[in-house]
Amino acid sequence: MSQVRAAKVGELMKHEVSQMILNELKDPRIGFVTVTKVSLTGDLREAKIYVSLMGTDEEKKASLEGLNHSLGFMRTELSKRIRLRYMPKISLCLDQSMDYSANIQALLNKVASGVE
């Protein structure tokens, strides 16, 4: 498969999953979630959905459990919205790049305040 096609399908899946989380998932455990990226294999058989979670550690854990619980619903809805011969098996991955960048920014601020 073409990497360009995998990227296009990934962007479409990212948009649709974001809309599902925002409008259709009614699980009270799910808090503030942002879909940051969707990574597809070249043959479009597996997809990793990277999500960024906000809140305390307990809230993040509960949100991730709620999202994992709704994976079947998300895959079914994706198969209705995206016309593919085979709907990829989806899995969730926690994207911690926002936490990492916040930590780096705090360190830079600490260094900058020490210099002045």
WOKARA-V935517 format. One record per pair of residues at least 12 apart in sequence whose ideal C-beta (glycine too) atoms are under 6 Angstrom apart, sorted by the first residue. I is the first residue (numbers start at 1). J is the second residue. If there is no record, write none. Layout:
# WOKARA-V935517
((I,J) (I,J))
This chain:
# WOKARA-V935517
((1,42) (1,43) (1,44) (6,40) (10,38) (10,40) (12,82) (13,38) (14,35) (14,38) (16,78) (16,81) (17,35) (17,49) (18,35) (20,74) (20,77) (21,33) (25,70) (27,66) (29,62) (29,66) (30,63) (30,66) (31,55) (31,59) (31,63) (32,54) (33,51) (33,53) (33,63) (34,52) (35,51) (36,50) (36,52) (36,95) (37,50) (44,88) (45,88) (46,88) (46,89) (47,88) (47,90) (48,91) (48,93) (49,90) (49,92) (50,93) (50,95) (51,92) (52,95) (52,98) (67,92) (68,92) (75,90))
